[in-house]
Amino acid sequence: MTTTWKIFDMKRVLSTGLITEVTCGCIVNHPRGFEREFFTIELTGNPKAPGFIMYEDLDKETVIGWVHSELGSEKIQQVESQLQSRLSNMIYELNNPTEGKGLPW
């Protein structure tokens, strides 16, 4: 299983480049399926603060870092663990079916 955090979209103030909202998600992949959860995170900041990064200079690692910081390490672990557990259960059920559908003819 692989766990990946992705950024899907961002909202910004055009005049300053300040990011105010991030749409992101956590995806757990396996060859037999996947589970995911999406989030919309509101951000605050000051475009005049030291270390402000202009919109055009942002990279996904920086924004994922902001998301992780907003959610906190406990929530990150909880989300990843729940998704991995749901995917494991789904794979188990695929490999060990207890019900079937169809017609005998």
Steps between C-alpha positions, in 0.01 A plus 500: 500500500618847422372812672514831315386851586399707198403860438205532261433873502582826677321830539710816515472876517606616154650831613734341756525131412394408855357147510175499699366151431645163401302202372699187568468132569662190635498197271600146594566281195533127455492299176154372602346839587531832676347710777506878524386793706478863391544818703457871448740691722469873561831680545592840633819690443659833434658574162732750672631247753862386475522172314181558299513285189355647181232291331714432195785377723292244693557127464279214607729396788465845659120499469475142629711617795246777568215248482677262738572788736134609498369147555763402755694175527228323701236566232742404223570164670130445566401566137776280358427219745124506430553497123753216523262303723204552266710394202633193683143398586388548139791290371430230759136484388606479133735214583255323734147553368206389713225587251452459129266623230383345181280231356570127504422460129 
